[in-house]
Amino acid sequence: MRQITVLFFLIMFLIGTDTFLISPLIPTLQSLFDVPTRMAGWMVGAYTLGSSAFALIAGPLSDGWDRKKVLVGGLVCFAVSTGLCGFAIDFWTMVLFRFLAGVSAAFTAPQVWAAIPTLLPPAKVGKALGAAYAGLAVSQALGVPIGSLLAAGYWAVPFWAIGCVSLLLAAVAIAVVPSMKPSQPLRAQQVSIFSRYVPLLNSSRARGTYAAYFFVHLGSSAAFAFLGKWMTDRFHLSVDETVYVIVFLGLGNLLGSLWSAQVIKTLTPLRTMAAGMPIAAAAYIALPHVSSVLIAAGAYMFIFAILGILFPLMVGLLNSLNPTIRGTISSLATSTMNAATTCGAWTAGMLYAGFGGYAAIGMFAGVCLAGSLLAFLSSGVLSAEKAESGGSRAH
C-alpha cells in the first residue's frame, strides 16, 4: 500500500508542476512566439480551461468505469499532450497542446482522490490524502523551480521531462494499482450523471461556498500567472533567477499546509478565515510596491503560507456540504478552481498590459480575497457546527 501512496504523491506532484510550469517561462515564450502581453496569459489559461471544462464530466463519468483504466489512460494522454508542448511551433499550437494536457489532467486527478478511500483501509485514508495534497504543495516548492532550471538550457526540456516521467508512472500504475471496477455498469448510471449536481445547485449555502472558493483562486491565480513577467520587468531577473522566488512561494505553501490543522484547532475555522483572508489581501495589494526582490520573495512566502493554512480549511468546508456526494463535490471544486485560474490568467494579462502593470493585478487579487471572505461569511457555512467538524476532518 505504501507503493500506491508514493505513486499518487508523484502523480499529483507532476500535475501540480505542469499546471503553472509556463508562468516563469512567459517572458521566454512571449518573445519566441511574438505574443502580446494581453494574450500571453492564455498559455497558462488554456491548460486550466481544458481541465475545468472536462472536470464536471470526467468525475461522474469515471464512476461507471474501471478507475485503474481511467488513471492509466489519463496518464498516457497527459504524457503525450505535455510532451507535445515542447514541439509547439507557435502560440496557437502551444495553446492547443496545453488545452489537451488540461483535459487529460481532468480525467487523471479525480481518480487519485477517489482511489485512496477505495484501496486503503480507513485508518490510512487520511494520511494518504494528506500525502497526495502534499504532492501539489511540493510541486510549487520544487517542481516548478526544477522545471524552470531545466528551461534555462532550452525552454522545451521541462515539457519533455514531465512527459517521460508521466509515461513511467503509467507503467508503475499498471503494475501496482489493482482493478477498481464500478459497483454498477455505466449504462445504469448515465441518467444520474449530471443530476448529482442538483443538490449543490439548489443549496444557497453550497452556492455561496463555491463562489467564495472561486474568488480566492481567481485572485491568487491572477497574481501567480504574471509573477515571472513582473520579476523580469521590475527586477530584471532571468528565468532561472525567478525560480528562487517561486521556491520561497512553494515553501510558504508547504509550511502553511503543515501548520493548518494546528492553527485551525487553536483559532477555530471562523477566526482562521476572518484573520487570514484580510491579511493576505492586504499583502497582495502592497506586494507590487516593494523595493527589492528579497522583500518580494519574503512577501510571497508569507502570502502562500496563509493560503496554505486556508486551502485545507476550504476543502473541509466543501466536504461538509453534503457527505453523501463527496465525489461530485470534488469534481465541481476542481472545475471551479480551474475556471478561476483560467479567468485569473486572462484577467492578469489584460490588467498588466492596460492598467499599470503588476500593481493593478495586486489590487485585483486583494479585492478577490475580500470578496471570498464576504461570500464565506454570507453563505453560513462557517457559522454551522457541521462546517467546523468538516474542517477538522480535512486534515
C-alpha positions in Angstrom: 0.0 0.0 0.0 2.9 2.3 0.5 3.8 2.0 -3.2 0.3 3.2 -4.1 0.6 6.2 -1.7 4.0 7.2 -3.2 2.6 6.7 -6.7 -0.3 9.1 -6.0 2.0 11.6 -4.4 4.1 11.6 -7.6 1.1 11.9 -9.9 -0.2 14.9 -8.1 3.3 16.4 -8.0 3.5 16.1 -11.8 0.0 17.6 -12.3 0.8 20.4 -9.9 4.1 21.1 -11.7 2.5 21.1 -15.1 -0.3 23.4 -14.1 1.9 26.5 -13.6 5.0 25.5 -15.4 4.6 28.1 -18.1 4.3 31.0 -15.6 8.0 31.6 -15.2 8.5 30.8 -18.9 6.1 33.5 -20.1 8.8 36.1 -21.0 10.8 33.5 -23.0 7.7 32.1 -24.8 6.3 35.6 -25.4 9.5 36.5 -27.2 9.7 33.2 -29.0 6.2 33.2 -30.3 5.9 37.0 -30.6 2.8 37.2 -28.4 1.5 40.5 -27.0 1.3 40.7 -23.2 -2.5 40.8 -23.2 -2.7 37.3 -24.8 0.3 35.7 -23.0 -1.9 34.5 -20.1 -3.7 32.1 -22.3 -0.7 29.8 -22.4 -1.5 29.3 -18.7 -5.2 29.5 -19.0 -5.6 27.0 -21.9 -4.5 24.2 -19.6 -6.9 25.1 -16.8 -9.7 25.8 -19.3 -9.4 22.2 -20.6 -9.3 20.8 -17.1 -12.2 23.0 -15.9 -14.4 22.2 -19.0 -14.0 18.4 -18.6 -13.8 18.0 -14.8 -17.6 18.2 -14.5 -17.9 15.3 -17.0 -14.8 13.3 -16.0 -15.6 12.9 -12.3 -19.2 11.4 -12.5 -18.5 9.6 -15.8 -15.5 7.8 -14.5 -17.6 6.4 -11.6 -19.0 4.0 -14.2 -15.6 2.7 -15.4 -12.7 0.8 -14.0 -10.7 3.6 -12.2 -7.4 1.9 -12.9 -8.0 2.1 -16.7 -9.1 5.7 -16.5 -6.0 6.5 -14.4 -3.6 4.8 -16.8 -5.3 6.2 -19.9 -5.3 9.7 -18.4 -1.6 9.5 -17.5 -0.7 8.4 -21.0 -2.7 11.2 -22.7 -1.2 13.6 -20.2 2.3 12.5 -21.1 1.7 12.8 -24.8 0.0 16.2 -24.7 2.5 17.7 -22.3 5.4 16.3 -24.3 3.9 17.8 -27.5 4.1 21.3 -25.8 7.9 21.0 -26.3 7.3 20.8 -30.1 4.9 23.8 -30.3 5.8 25.9 -33.3 3.7 29.0 -32.5 1.3 30.4 -29.9 -1.8 28.6 -31.1 -0.2 25.1 -31.2 1.0 25.7 -27.6 -2.5 26.8 -26.6 -3.9 23.6 -28.2 -1.4 21.2 -26.5 -1.9 22.9 -23.2 -5.7 22.6 -23.5 -5.3 18.8 -24.3 -3.0 18.4 -21.3 -5.6 20.0 -19.1 -8.3 17.7 -20.4 -6.1 14.7 -19.6 -5.4 16.0 -16.1 -9.2 16.3 -15.6 -9.5 12.6 -16.0 -6.4 11.7 -14.1 -6.5 13.7 -10.8 -10.1 12.7 -9.7 -9.0 9.0 -9.9 -6.4 9.7 -7.3 -8.8 11.2 -4.8 -11.4 8.5 -5.5 -9.0 5.6 -5.4 -7.5 6.4 -2.0 -10.6 5.5 0.1 -11.3 2.6 -2.2 -7.9 0.9 -2.0 -6.7 1.8 1.5 -8.1 0.8 4.9 -9.9 3.6 6.8 -7.1 4.1 9.2 -4.7 5.1 6.4 -7.0 7.1 4.2 -6.4 10.5 5.9 -2.6 10.1 5.7 -2.7 9.1 2.1 -5.0 12.0 1.2 -2.5 14.3 3.0 0.3 12.8 1.0 -1.5 13.4 -2.3 -2.2 17.0 -1.3 1.4 17.4 -0.3 2.4 16.5 -3.8 0.6 19.6 -5.0 2.3 21.8 -2.4 5.7 20.3 -3.1 5.3 20.9 -6.8 5.3 24.6 -6.1 8.3 24.4 -3.9 10.4 22.1 -6.1 8.6 21.0 -9.3 8.1 24.4 -11.0 11.6 25.6 -10.0 13.2 22.4 -11.2 11.3 22.8 -14.5 12.4 26.4 -14.8 16.0 25.5 -14.3 15.7 22.8 -17.0 14.2 25.5 -19.2 17.3 27.7 -18.7 19.1 25.4 -21.1 16.2 25.1 -23.6 12.6 26.0 -23.0 11.1 22.7 -24.2 13.1 20.4 -21.9 10.7 20.5 -18.8 7.7 19.6 -21.0 9.6 16.6 -22.4 10.8 15.6 -18.9 7.2 15.7 -17.5 6.0 13.6 -20.5 8.6 10.9 -20.0 8.1 10.7 -16.2 4.3 10.5 -16.7 4.7 7.5 -19.0 6.9 5.9 -16.4 4.2 6.5 -13.7 1.6 5.0 -16.1 3.7 1.8 -16.3 4.0 1.7 -12.5 0.3 2.2 -12.1 -0.3 -0.8 -14.4 1.9 -2.9 -12.1 0.9 -1.8 -8.6 -2.7 -0.4 -8.8 -5.4 -3.1 -8.6 -8.5 -3.0 -10.7 -11.3 -0.8 -9.4 -14.4 -1.8 -11.3 -17.7 0.1 -10.6 -20.4 -1.5 -8.5 -22.9 -0.6 -11.3 -22.3 -0.5 -15.1 -22.1 2.9 -16.8 -25.4 2.3 -18.6 -27.2 2.2 -15.2 -25.6 5.5 -14.1 -26.0 7.6 -17.3 -29.3 9.2 -16.3 -27.9 10.4 -13.0 -24.5 11.7 -14.0 -25.4 15.4 -14.1 -28.4 15.2 -11.7 -25.8 14.6 -8.9 -25.0 18.3 -9.1 -28.6 19.3 -8.4 -28.4 19.2 -4.5 -25.4 21.6 -4.7 -27.0 23.9 -7.2 -30.2 24.1 -5.1 -28.4 24.9 -1.9 -27.7 28.6 -1.1 -25.0 27.5 1.3 -23.3 25.5 -1.4 -23.6 28.2 -4.0 -22.1 30.7 -1.6 -19.2 28.4 -0.6 -18.3 27.6 -4.2 -18.5 31.4 -5.1 -16.0 32.0 -2.2 -13.8 29.2 -3.5 -13.9 30.7 -7.0 -12.9 34.2 -5.8 -9.9 33.1 -3.7 -8.5 31.1 -6.6 -9.3 33.9 -9.1 -7.2 36.4 -7.1 -4.3 34.1 -6.3 -4.1 32.7 -9.8 -4.0 36.1 -11.4 -1.1 37.2 -9.2 0.8 34.0 -9.8 0.3 33.9 -13.6 2.3 37.0 -14.2 4.8 36.6 -11.4 7.6 35.7 -13.9 6.7 38.6 -16.2 6.8 41.1 -13.2 10.1 39.7 -11.9 11.6 40.2 -15.3 10.3 43.7 -15.8 10.7 45.1 -12.3 13.9 43.4 -11.1 15.4 42.3 -14.5 15.6 38.7 -13.4 16.2 35.8 -15.8 14.1 32.7 -15.9 16.5 30.7 -13.7 16.7 33.6 -11.2 12.9 33.8 -11.0 13.0 30.2 -9.8 14.3 31.2 -6.4 11.3 33.4 -5.8 9.0 30.5 -6.7 10.9 28.3 -4.2 10.1 30.7 -1.4 6.4 30.7 -2.6 6.2 27.0 -2.6 7.9 26.6 0.8 5.4 29.0 2.2 2.5 27.0 0.8 4.0 23.7 2.2 4.7 25.2 5.6 1.2 26.6 5.8 -0.4 23.3 4.9 1.7 21.6 7.6 0.6 24.2 10.2 -3.0 24.3 9.0 -4.6 21.7 11.4 -3.0 23.3 14.5 -3.8 26.8 13.5 -7.5 26.0 12.8 -7.7 24.0 16.1 -6.3 26.9 18.0 -8.3 29.7 16.4 -11.4 27.9 15.1 -12.4 27.9 11.4 -14.3 31.2 11.6 -11.4 33.1 13.2 -8.8 31.5 11.0 -10.7 32.6 7.9 -11.6 36.0 9.3 -8.0 36.7 10.1 -6.2 35.1 7.2 -8.1 36.5 4.3 -7.7 40.2 5.1 -4.0 39.8 5.9 -3.4 38.0 2.6 -5.5 40.6 0.7 -3.5 43.5 2.2 -0.2 41.7 1.4 -1.3 41.3 -2.2 -2.1 45.0 -2.6 1.2 46.0 -1.0 3.4 43.4 -2.9 3.8 45.3 -6.2 5.3 48.3 -4.4 8.2 46.6 -2.6 11.7 47.8 -3.4 13.8 44.6 -3.6 13.5 41.1 -4.9 14.2 39.7 -1.4 11.3 41.5 0.1 9.1 40.3 -2.8 10.2 36.7 -2.2 9.5 37.1 1.6 6.1 38.6 0.9 5.1 35.8 -1.4 6.3 33.2 1.1 4.1 34.9 3.7 1.1 35.1 1.5 1.3 31.5 0.4 1.8 30.3 4.0 -1.5 31.9 4.8 -3.2 30.4 1.8 -1.6 27.0 2.7 -3.4 27.3 6.0 -6.7 28.3 4.4 -7.0 25.9 1.5 -7.3 22.7 3.6 -10.0 24.5 5.6 -11.8 25.4 2.4 -11.7 21.7 1.3 -13.2 20.7 4.6 -16.0 23.3 4.3 -16.8 22.0 0.8 -16.8 18.3 2.0 -19.2 19.3 4.8 -21.8 20.5 2.4 -23.2 17.0 1.6 -21.1 14.0 2.8 -23.1 11.6 0.5 -21.8 13.1 -2.8 -18.2 14.0 -2.0 -17.0 12.7 -5.3 -19.3 15.1 -7.1 -18.2 17.9 -4.7 -14.6 17.2 -5.6 -15.3 17.3 -9.3 -17.2 20.6 -9.0 -14.4 22.0 -6.8 -11.8 21.1 -9.4 -13.8 22.7 -12.1 -14.4 25.8 -10.0 -10.7 26.1 -9.2 -9.6 25.7 -12.9 -12.3 28.1 -14.1 -11.0 30.7 -11.7 -7.4 30.0 -12.8 -8.4 30.4 -16.4 -10.2 33.7 -15.7 -7.4 34.8 -13.5 -4.7 34.3 -16.1 -6.7 36.1 -18.8 -7.6 39.0 -16.5 -4.0 39.3 -15.3 -2.8 39.8 -18.9 -5.4 42.5 -19.6 -4.6 44.3 -16.3 -0.8 44.1 -16.8 -1.0 45.4 -20.3 -3.6 48.1 -19.9 -3.8 49.2 -16.3 -0.4 49.9 -14.7 1.3 46.5 -14.7 1.5 44.3 -11.6 0.1 47.0 -9.2 -3.3 46.5 -10.9 -3.0 42.7 -10.5 -2.2 43.1 -6.8 -5.2 45.3 -6.2 -7.4 42.8 -8.2 -6.1 39.9 -6.0 -6.8 41.8 -2.8 -10.4 42.6 -3.9 -11.0 39.0 -4.9 -9.8 37.7 -1.5 -12.0 40.2 0.3 -14.9 39.1 -1.8 -14.1 35.5 -1.0 -14.3 36.2 2.8 -17.6 38.0 2.4 -19.0 35.1 0.4 -17.9 32.6 3.0 -19.5 34.6 5.8 -22.7 35.2 4.0 -23.1 31.6 3.0 -23.4 30.5 6.6 -21.0 27.6 6.1 -18.6 29.0 8.7 -21.2 29.5 11.4 -22.6 26.0 11.2 -21.3 23.4 13.6 -21.0 21.0 10.8 -18.5 23.2 9.0 -16.1 23.2 11.9 -16.1 19.4 12.1 -15.8 19.2 8.4 -12.7 21.5 8.5 -11.1 19.3 11.1 -11.8 16.1 9.1 -9.9 17.6 6.1 -6.6 17.3 7.9 
